[in-house]
């Protein structure tokens, strides 16, 4: 018998309007009320985004979340970490230097509760906070960076980002996601 449902947000639990349908809420609550099955949200989104989902909907979610593609696993109610893997500020400086010496369109950093973008072009952003210098902003605000993302023609970057702590994933949306070598989204589960 199943005791936990692990579910993604974008394109799975959330509809095109970024909302959870009444029917999904009904079924998740039913699973918990009738069979004690807890729902754990797993997402590439940051913890702040997921916390807003928890607060917005009257749905019995489990106490834990897996966010930022597995870099953070935490109890959403107590803020206790089960696992966390943050970049060091020198890593962010290294990545920003790659961005500055390239023709990339943007450099995005996820922290635990927000995402910050430094961009060269006028482009619509989702929930990212636009900053002029990501490294300086993160350092001044004592934030813990989790994931780095480059946007634009990323295929040419392979040689520049070869570093033993770093791995990358190309995405269908023409961006490059940078992760630590010792974790990945599927390993987390």
Buried (B, 14 or more C-beta within 10 A) or exposed (E): EEEEBEBBBEEEBBEEEEBBEEEBBEBBBEBBEEEEBBBBBBBBBBBBBBBEBBEEBEBBBBEBBBBBBBBBBBEBEEEEEEEBBBBEBEBBBBBBEBBEEBEBBBBBBBBBBBBBBBBBEEEEEEEBEEBEEBBBBBBEEEBBBBBBBBBBEBEEBEEBBEEEEBBBEEEEEEBBBBBBEEBBBEEBE
